[in-house]
Amino acid sequence: MSAAQGALGRTRVELAAAGREARAAWSWSATLWALAFVAAALVPLVLPEGRMADLAGFVYLALAAVGLGYAVGLAGIPSLGQGAFLGIGAFTEALLRAKAGWPLLPSLLVAIAVTAAAGVLTGIATGRLRSAFVAVSTWILSWIVLLLLTSFPRISGGAQGLVLPETTVLGHTVTPTGHYLVALTLIALAILALAVLAPRGPGLALAAGRDHPAAALGLGVAVARSRLGVFAASATIAGLAGALGVELAQVADPSSYGPVLSFELFVAVILGGARLPLGPVVGLAVISGFRHLAEEIGGFRGLPPGRLEEMLTGYGMLLVLGLGGAGLLPAARSWWRSRTPAVRTSSRRAEREPARVANAEALLARGLSKRFGTLVALDGFDLDLQPGHVHALIGPNGSGKTTALRTLVGELAPDSGTVSIGAAKLEGPSRPRTLLGVVGTQQATAVFADLTVLQNALVGAGLRRQYAGPFRTVFRTPKARREDGVAEGKALEALSLVGLHDPDRPAAELSAHEQRLLMLASALATQPRVLLLDEPAAGASAAELDSLADLLDQLRDSGLALLVIEHNLRFVRRVADRVTVLEAGKKISSGTLTEVAADEAVRTAYLGRQRLS
Amino acid sequence: MIRLVLVLAALAAVASGCGGNGGSDKEKTLTIAVNAPFSKTPYVGETIADGAELAASSAVIEAKGTKYRFRIKRYDTGLSARTAVANVRRAIADGAIAIVDEGTGVDASWRLARDADVPLAVTYQGGEGLIDPIKRPNVFRVAPTDHGMAFRLAEYLIPKKLKVALITDDSSYGQEGKKALDESFGQNPESVAMRLTVPEGAPDLAPQVLRARRAGATALLVWAQPTTIAGVISAARSSGWNVPVYTPPTGEDPLVRQQLAHKPDWVDGLTFASGRPTAEVGAGPFLTFQKRLEDRFGVQPVGVKTPDGADVVQPPDYAMYSYDFVNVLVAAIQQAGGTDKQKVLDALDQVTVAGANGDQRGFNERNHEGVVDDDVYFAKFEGMTYAPVKDDPLSRTLVPIEQRR
């Protein structure tokens, strides 16, 4: 059998498996979606050709709104620059076609590439900014693009705009109906891709970064990179919509792509619901409805339609805020679900025994120091974390325990000192350390509240995936699908280990202690060798403490090296093999429980009348 | 699925019965679209629409046994070329027999109108290249051209031995004017003190006006939006510079006077170029037209008063262009014997009507300009009203239009 036949055979098998998976996952809602697409594709049969341009234009704009939904909904990036990206795509296309005489396809590709580059540059520039500043910066970008275009009427075409030649493909003119079908296909693909991405690896990583960036970083999520990627993708979709939209309109003029359009798209996304793939389309349809209503009322009452439209949109936004701020579609979905309460039955349980830690190694810290201005938070700190041991780090408030943990996991760069695991020196940010198996949990409760319990754990389980990039995920390649199964298995195993048996429950519904267990499960799903826990027993009842202690025993027995920062000395007594005591950033004692308890310095500085052993 | 197809088929049947023009076989109402910036520059938009509506409302013709009436449908361009083009698409879909257009976006929209054999008439913008009877046989203009106004301005100002500062703003209107002015003053560079582009809507133009003064300008020619014109006058007069100011028709926009209402004397002396509202036959036809327009839509108050306290109204000079085009169109339909679009287009090159100002309006195969360059006159403001100047051969023959109420 030749290699080609072999490849064909494997492809056939994989396609059959994909088909089986698709059939298994097919639901009545998928049928509805398919029917809706077919019905939309049949619209040209009932709508006169003269109306198709308006409809196609709307769908291109909706495509840009869905693109914005990627940034706003998936990653929580409040971009007010989508109109600018539409304009960049449109004017690149228009300039290449009208001034340089390029044919359609090459100009489209260049327009998309230029917008993608603009998206990457803007994403890099705004990546480290807080949400409010991202909104302001992207809003300024919208103004800059508008001002640039209006300042050079020779480029932008002035009052007449930049007029494009007729759009032809293989000698045939592309009619508005043709544009509509292209736009419909593109928006269906964009929505489908969003629906596929959101609950899987890349979408979960973005949601984690959106809900709690520090916790996501701690689980090895490349937050900055994934946010940059989704922002660039959002801009690229806008560029595509802009370029095709200008081909439909046959004229590009700057006033069509200003800050007002950016704001309108943003409002559409918020109005419809940023977290649902169809939300932006619904939002834009509602705004479009407002516009038509304003025109009707304006025509009837002799009022300026523009002002009425703004007023109606304002009322719409107030309505959304009144419904909880999530948007019309999520509000409708919540209402529907409240009428038909779903029964969560999960048979997805895994073994409760933790797997043995592979390549268990000791983590060594030597001479770690960290200053914040004149405050010495950590001063020459040494630590040995041995596999199969629980090491407690205790000390009074402000003694530098959390600083030590954050330095060990890479959240803080030490001023001096080294951290290593086996032969590997740990330097730089969190993600490489997490990949080497050094994982920490946050002091405060830090779950990804908008995700389910399982999805929280899947964020951790996604760390070691090799085939979970956005393209493989969207196209559901065999390797990606296989990895999905493995990751889910790991996540369920971690959840089962910590005693969380309802994977589909929203994380926000868990009690405070359960949320801390979920943090632990997410960390365990990364397959750590060294686990650093910051106050895992906070808020736990006596029974929960016992259960947590049992869990730490199990983890120790599996070969994990554990560091526990804890104020609850009873819990420390129960779980710790060794104890290190910090005072004003300095280690004042280290050893077994008995040794530390007998240390006079520890009694004076920390224990007082409390007993450690 | 079968049910879905049946429903869609039923919808298609219903939809096919919609659209087009209303009326029975013996009486039809034809739609004329007015595509203008109603929201951005309401004065221009309303002026165009009112003129077209006045003509449409009184036009009833009969051809081959069918009585035709006309109605106007307004489309707001918001001064956006893209919206203007989309509006033309909509108008065609709405079954418009013709489009009366302010001019924005015509470079793109004319093709759509041509493909539907729909005539498109520009009734405000004067940009060069909009009209080309060979390449754009369906595009007509009834408005003074930028080229004509710029040359008339040059012809008027150069003999005065003035050193003119040519000020344009960065609006599309200003940039179109800049092109026309560069061309018209190109042969007489000694008359130009400097060329200056200022930002549209800038709150303070004092620095730019000071530059013009320092460059030795003895006159300002401001081709810009009304707010920019008001800004330039304000900057000049507040610095004590009583320089003469010349403008294209945007100088007569009520907005200029409204913005300078607190200093009425600053408007005095402002001279603008525009298409003449009266012709050799005197003011009679225009006054009749004005009365009919006012009877139907009311007077258009400027919102300022004369020094003796009378309200000032705006003469409907630009409304007469859309009015005239609709009358030419009606005559063309009459001559074509119906609404066969190609026949109507052909007839538009053949018919002539008496315009609102008494001039003959019409087009031919080689000329789709309804206003000849020689029809550009000059008027000067005094006491918030304007009158034709006396130092121009054409203008001094024209009768002032009463603007006090």
Boltz contact constraints between the chains, C-beta under 6 A:
constraints:
  - contact:
      token1: [A, 42]
      token2: [B, 8]
      max_distance: 6.0
  - contact:
      token1: [A, 45]
      token2: [B, 12]
      max_distance: 6.0
  - contact:
      token1: [A, 46]
      token2: [B, 8]
      max_distance: 6.0
  - contact:
      token1: [A, 46]
      token2: [B, 11]
      max_distance: 6.0
  - contact:
      token1: [A, 46]
      token2: [B, 12]
      max_distance: 6.0
  - contact:
      token1: [A, 46]
      token2: [B, 15]
      max_distance: 6.0
  - contact:
      token1: [A, 50]
      token2: [B, 92]
      max_distance: 6.0
  - contact:
      token1: [A, 50]
      token2: [B, 93]
      max_distance: 6.0
  - contact:
      token1: [A, 51]
      token2: [B, 93]
      max_distance: 6.0
  - contact:
      token1: [A, 53]
      token2: [B, 89]
      max_distance: 6.0
  - contact:
      token1: [A, 153]
      token2: [B, 172]
      max_distance: 6.0
  - contact:
      token1: [A, 153]
      token2: [B, 175]
      max_distance: 6.0
  - contact:
      token1: [A, 158]
      token2: [B, 172]
      max_distance: 6.0
  - contact:
      token1: [A, 158]
      token2: [B, 175]
      max_distance: 6.0
  - contact:
      token1: [A, 159]
      token2: [B, 104]
      max_distance: 6.0
  - contact:
      token1: [A, 159]
      token2: [B, 172]
      max_distance: 6.0
  - contact:
      token1: [A, 160]
      token2: [B, 81]
      max_distance: 6.0
  - contact:
      token1: [A, 160]
      token2: [B, 107]
      max_distance: 6.0
  - contact:
      token1: [A, 161]
      token2: [B, 81]
      max_distance: 6.0
  - contact:
      token1: [A, 161]
      token2: [B, 105]
      max_distance: 6.0
  - contact:
      token1: [A, 163]
      token2: [B, 107]
      max_distance: 6.0
  - contact:
      token1: [A, 163]
      token2: [B, 108]
      max_distance: 6.0
  - contact:
      token1: [A, 249]
      token2: [B, 82]
      max_distance: 6.0
  - contact:
      token1: [A, 249]
      token2: [B, 85]
      max_distance: 6.0
  - contact:
      token1: [A, 250]
      token2: [B, 108]
      max_distance: 6.0
  - contact:
      token1: [A, 251]
      token2: [B, 81]
      max_distance: 6.0
  - contact:
      token1: [A, 251]
      token2: [B, 82]
      max_distance: 6.0
  - contact:
      token1: [A, 251]
      token2: [B, 85]
      max_distance: 6.0
  - contact:
      token1: [A, 251]
      token2: [B, 108]
      max_distance: 6.0
  - contact:
      token1: [A, 253]
      token2: [B, 80]
      max_distance: 6.0
  - contact:
      token1: [A, 253]
      token2: [B, 81]
      max_distance: 6.0
  - contact:
      token1: [A, 253]
      token2: [B, 82]
      max_distance: 6.0
  - contact:
      token1: [A, 255]
      token2: [B, 80]
      max_distance: 6.0
  - contact:
      token1: [A, 256]
      token2: [B, 80]
      max_distance: 6.0
  - contact:
      token1: [A, 256]
      token2: [B, 82]
      max_distance: 6.0
  - contact:
      token1: [A, 304]
      token2: [B, 39]
      max_distance: 6.0
  - contact:
      token1: [A, 306]
      token2: [B, 39]
      max_distance: 6.0
